[in-house]
Amino acid sequence: MSEDLKKIRDEIDSLDQKIQELLNQRASCAQKVADAKLSELKKGESVTFYRPEREAAVLRKVMERNQGPISNEEMARLFREVMSVCLALEQPMKIAFLGPEGTFTQAAALKHFGHSVETIPFSSIDEVFREVDAGSCYYGVVPVENSTEGVISHTLDMLIESPLKICGEVSLRIHQYLMGKQNSLTDINKVYSHQQSLAQCREWLDSNLPGIERIPVNSNAEAARLASEESGATAIASNAAAEIYQLNLLAQKIEDEPDNTTRFIILGKQDVDSSNPASLNSDHTTDKTSIMVTSANESGALFDLLKPIAENGLSMTRIESRPSKSGLWQYLFFIDIDGHSSDPAVANALLEIKKHSRLLKILGSYPKAVL
């Protein structure tokens, strides 16, 4: 070994020791925070261990001050895991997700909370909502929309009646893999997958597996399980599912759109503060507010609902409609607005919208996805 190489390795060893010491110092601070919160809890005060706005602000600072060579995104992921470990010292968290093991929803939960939480699978979106509402899980993660196939209607329907709040969001680039026990495409007689994934891979399937039966199931992980048990069956799922169910990857990244992305929402019981309160009067970009609103079925009604958003200088990032169960041809509108509900401009817009609506429900104000 050259003397120069030995010096570099000695420097790395010294830095590793310092990093380890600093990580443990940070963990000790987290334990002090936990002790202070437990003391407040004993006094009967309300305590929240997980603060989505705090984590989002920390990750933004990490990315802003980063000078490389590690990329901003990778540096933020490292800090996410550090915060996850420290939070587990304060309060181990159970996170409900749309299962089974190996779904994209589980990947989204781990991306948002880090790997020091306990992810618990449930078989339906309804169950995720119920478990969080009942308090058996602290938060839940469900898909809400895909960049290729649009909204997840079941999630929107559950938001109508549920008392839960949207506490955060996660965007996950979706890569689809064809997997099975086979070694080639010629031995395939059926393809299992979630209906959204089948739709996202329609062109590839038409070109490479024409005439092969496509069977929709509740989740991609369930598809992988079935493919592991049935001769001739394959699944479209994540590469994580292939590892869990010990399947061969027969084709990789078969989604029709290379930028295929799914947005997931974090469900909880708490209201979330602004992640950038110092800029409430000047910056609406760090947070997002989601609302559900109904209007009279008359000319200009939707215009009256949307006009306050423009008049207050806000950006509407999404609008979806769903049929209302209260009357024929009555609709609910789901709207996302840039900014937090505590922002004066957003508060003014919501006040005006309420005047022109039959019902206004604020689904949550929360930090935009950082990663």
DAMO-V348322 format. One record per residue. SS is DSSP state (H for helix, E for strand, C for the rest). PHI is phi in degrees with one decimal (999 if undefined). Layout:
ss->SS phi->PHI
ss->SS phi->PHI
This chain:
ss->C phi->999
ss->C phi->-69.8
ss->H phi->-64.0
ss->H phi->-63.4
ss->H phi->-64.9
ss->H phi->-63.5
ss->H phi->-62.5
ss->H phi->-64.5
ss->H phi->-67.5
ss->H phi->-63.6
ss->H phi->-64.9
ss->H phi->-61.7
ss->H phi->-60.3
ss->H phi->-65.8
ss->H phi->-65.7
ss->H phi->-58.6
ss->H phi->-63.2
ss->H phi->-64.7
ss->H phi->-59.6
ss->H phi->-62.5
ss->H phi->-62.1
ss->H phi->-68.5
ss->H phi->-62.8
ss->H phi->-69.5
ss->H phi->-63.1
ss->H phi->-63.6
ss->H phi->-62.7
ss->H phi->-63.6
ss->H phi->-62.9
ss->H phi->-62.0
ss->H phi->-65.6
ss->H phi->-65.2
ss->H phi->-60.2
ss->H phi->-61.3
ss->H phi->-62.4
ss->H phi->-64.8
ss->H phi->-69.7
ss->H phi->-64.9
ss->H phi->-64.0
ss->H phi->-65.2
ss->H phi->-63.7
ss->H phi->-65.1
ss->C phi->-82.2
ss->C phi->87.5
ss->C phi->-83.7
ss->C phi->-75.9
ss->C phi->-129.6
ss->C phi->-120.5
ss->C phi->-83.1
ss->C phi->-101.2
ss->C phi->-119.2
ss->H phi->-56.8
ss->H phi->-68.0
ss->H phi->-65.9
ss->H phi->-63.4
ss->H phi->-61.9
ss->H phi->-64.6
ss->H phi->-62.9
ss->H phi->-66.0
ss->H phi->-64.9
ss->H phi->-63.2
ss->H phi->-58.2
ss->H phi->-71.8
ss->H phi->-68.7
ss->H phi->-92.2
ss->C phi->-67.2
ss->C phi->-118.5
ss->C phi->77.2
ss->C phi->-78.4
ss->C phi->-67.4
ss->C phi->-66.7
ss->H phi->-56.5
ss->H phi->-65.8
ss->H phi->-67.5
ss->H phi->-63.6
ss->H phi->-65.1
ss->H phi->-64.3
ss->H phi->-61.6
ss->H phi->-69.0
ss->H phi->-57.8
ss->H phi->-68.3
ss->H phi->-60.8
ss->H phi->-64.9
ss->H phi->-64.1
ss->H phi->-62.8
ss->H phi->-66.8
ss->H phi->-64.8
ss->H phi->-63.5
ss->H phi->-70.9
ss->H phi->-77.3
ss->C phi->-157.8
ss->C phi->-58.1
ss->C phi->-114.7
ss->E phi->-101.2
ss->E phi->-118.1
ss->E phi->-80.6
ss->E phi->-145.7
ss->E phi->-72.8
ss->C phi->-94.2
ss->C phi->-81.3
ss->C phi->-56.1
ss->C phi->95.8
ss->C phi->-79.4
ss->H phi->-64.0
ss->H phi->-64.7
ss->H phi->-64.6
ss->H phi->-61.0
ss->H phi->-65.9
ss->H phi->-62.0
ss->H phi->-71.1
ss->H phi->-64.5
ss->H phi->-80.4
ss->H phi->-99.7
ss->C phi->82.6
ss->C phi->-91.8
ss->C phi->-97.9
ss->C phi->-103.4
ss->E phi->-99.3
ss->E phi->-91.1
ss->E phi->-119.4
ss->E phi->-80.3
ss->E phi->-132.1
ss->C phi->-82.9
ss->C phi->-148.1
ss->H phi->-62.6
ss->H phi->-56.1
ss->H phi->-64.7
ss->H phi->-59.8
ss->H phi->-58.7
ss->H phi->-65.1
ss->H phi->-66.7
ss->H phi->-69.2
ss->H phi->-62.7
ss->H phi->-77.3
ss->C phi->91.3
ss->C phi->-75.7
ss->C phi->-129.2
ss->C phi->-71.3
ss->E phi->-140.8
ss->E phi->-130.8
ss->E phi->-127.5
ss->E phi->-137.9
ss->E phi->-74.6
ss->E phi->-124.5
ss->E phi->-162.9
ss->E phi->-121.6
ss->C phi->-66.0
ss->C phi->-97.6
ss->C phi->-105.2
ss->E phi->88.5
ss->E phi->-76.3
ss->C phi->-93.1
ss->H phi->-57.9
ss->H phi->-63.2
ss->H phi->-63.9
ss->H phi->-61.6
ss->H phi->-61.7
ss->H phi->-68.5
ss->H phi->-66.8
ss->H phi->-62.0
ss->H phi->-100.9
ss->C phi->-70.0
ss->C phi->-81.6
ss->C phi->-67.9
ss->E phi->-106.6
ss->E phi->-81.8
ss->E phi->-105.4
ss->E phi->-179.8
ss->E phi->-144.7
ss->E phi->-136.4
ss->E phi->-108.4
ss->E phi->-130.1
ss->E phi->-66.4
ss->C phi->-102.9
ss->C phi->-111.6
ss->C phi->-103.5
ss->E phi->-126.2
ss->E phi->-91.7
ss->E phi->-141.8
ss->E phi->-177.7
ss->C phi->-79.1
ss->C phi->-73.9
ss->C phi->-112.7
ss->C phi->-151.0
ss->H phi->-73.0
ss->H phi->-71.6
ss->H phi->-96.8
ss->C phi->-94.4
ss->C phi->-123.2
ss->E phi->-160.2
ss->E phi->-128.8
ss->E phi->-97.6
ss->E phi->-176.1
ss->E phi->-65.3
ss->H phi->-59.9
ss->H phi->-66.4
ss->H phi->-69.2
ss->H phi->-59.6
ss->H phi->-67.8
ss->H phi->-69.3
ss->C phi->-114.9
ss->H phi->-56.3
ss->H phi->-65.4
ss->H phi->-63.8
ss->H phi->-63.8
ss->H phi->-60.5
ss->H phi->-81.0
ss->H phi->-105.2
ss->C phi->-133.5
ss->C phi->-65.1
ss->C phi->82.8
ss->C phi->-78.5
ss->E phi->-62.0
ss->E phi->-114.0
ss->E phi->-119.4
ss->E phi->-76.5
ss->E phi->-132.5
ss->C phi->-65.3
ss->C phi->-154.3
ss->H phi->-68.1
ss->H phi->-65.8
ss->H phi->-62.8
ss->H phi->-61.3
ss->H phi->-64.5
ss->H phi->-62.0
ss->H phi->-63.8
ss->H phi->-65.4
ss->H phi->-75.9
ss->H phi->-109.9
ss->C phi->-112.8
ss->C phi->-68.3
ss->C phi->84.0
ss->E phi->-88.8
ss->E phi->-130.5
ss->E phi->-138.9
ss->E phi->-104.9
ss->E phi->-159.9
ss->C phi->-82.6
ss->H phi->-65.4
ss->H phi->-64.0
ss->H phi->-65.2
ss->H phi->-62.5
ss->H phi->-68.2
ss->H phi->-62.6
ss->C phi->-101.6
ss->C phi->53.6
ss->C phi->-109.1
ss->E phi->-80.1
ss->E phi->-83.1
ss->E phi->-90.5
ss->E phi->-157.2
ss->C phi->-115.4
ss->C phi->49.6
ss->C phi->-95.0
ss->C phi->-62.6
ss->C phi->-70.2
ss->C phi->-108.3
ss->C phi->-64.4
ss->C phi->-96.6
ss->C phi->-54.9
ss->E phi->-134.6
ss->E phi->-114.8
ss->E phi->-102.0
ss->E phi->-117.1
ss->E phi->-114.9
ss->E phi->-99.0
ss->E phi->-103.6
ss->E phi->-156.1
ss->C phi->-101.3
ss->C phi->-95.2
ss->C phi->-81.5
ss->C phi->-106.1
ss->C phi->-72.2
ss->C phi->-64.0
ss->C phi->-85.0
ss->C phi->-148.0
ss->H phi->-63.0
ss->H phi->-67.7
ss->H phi->-115.5
ss->C phi->-56.5
ss->C phi->-89.2
ss->C phi->-133.4
ss->C phi->-138.2
ss->C phi->-106.5
ss->C phi->-95.7
ss->C phi->-84.3
ss->E phi->-126.6
ss->E phi->-139.7
ss->E phi->-120.8
ss->E phi->-109.9
ss->E phi->-131.2
ss->E phi->-120.7
ss->E phi->-143.4
ss->E phi->-121.6
ss->C phi->-134.2
ss->C phi->-69.1
ss->C phi->-84.5
ss->C phi->-149.2
ss->C phi->-59.5
ss->C phi->82.4
ss->H phi->-64.6
ss->H phi->-67.0
ss->H phi->-59.8
ss->H phi->-63.9
ss->H phi->-71.7
ss->H phi->-87.8
ss->H phi->-56.3
ss->H phi->-61.1
ss->H phi->-64.6
ss->H phi->-68.8
ss->H phi->-63.9
ss->C phi->-97.8
ss->C phi->69.0
ss->C phi->-100.6
ss->C phi->-104.8
ss->E phi->-92.3
ss->E phi->-95.6
ss->E phi->-162.7
ss->E phi->-142.9
ss->E phi->-134.1
ss->E phi->-118.0
ss->E phi->-136.1
ss->E phi->-61.5
ss->C phi->-84.8
ss->C phi->-82.3
ss->C phi->-88.7
ss->C phi->-173.6
ss->C phi->-65.7
ss->C phi->60.6
ss->C phi->-98.6
ss->E phi->-128.2
ss->E phi->-103.9
ss->E phi->-116.1
ss->E phi->-103.5
ss->E phi->-129.4
ss->E phi->-108.6
ss->E phi->-124.0
ss->E phi->-66.0
ss->C phi->117.2
ss->C phi->-96.5
ss->C phi->-63.0
ss->C phi->-82.2
ss->C phi->-66.8
ss->H phi->-53.2
ss->H phi->-65.9
ss->H phi->-68.0
ss->H phi->-60.2
ss->H phi->-64.2
ss->H phi->-63.2
ss->H phi->-64.7
ss->H phi->-62.9
ss->H phi->-69.9
ss->H phi->-60.9
ss->H phi->-60.7
ss->H phi->-64.6
ss->C phi->-103.7
ss->C phi->-116.5
ss->C phi->-81.2
ss->E phi->-151.7
ss->E phi->-127.5
ss->E phi->-124.2
ss->E phi->-83.6
ss->E phi->-77.2
ss->E phi->155.8
ss->E phi->-114.3
ss->E phi->-158.4
ss->E phi->-67.6
ss->C phi->-65.1
ss->C phi->-57.7
ss->C phi->-84.9
ss->C phi->-105.5
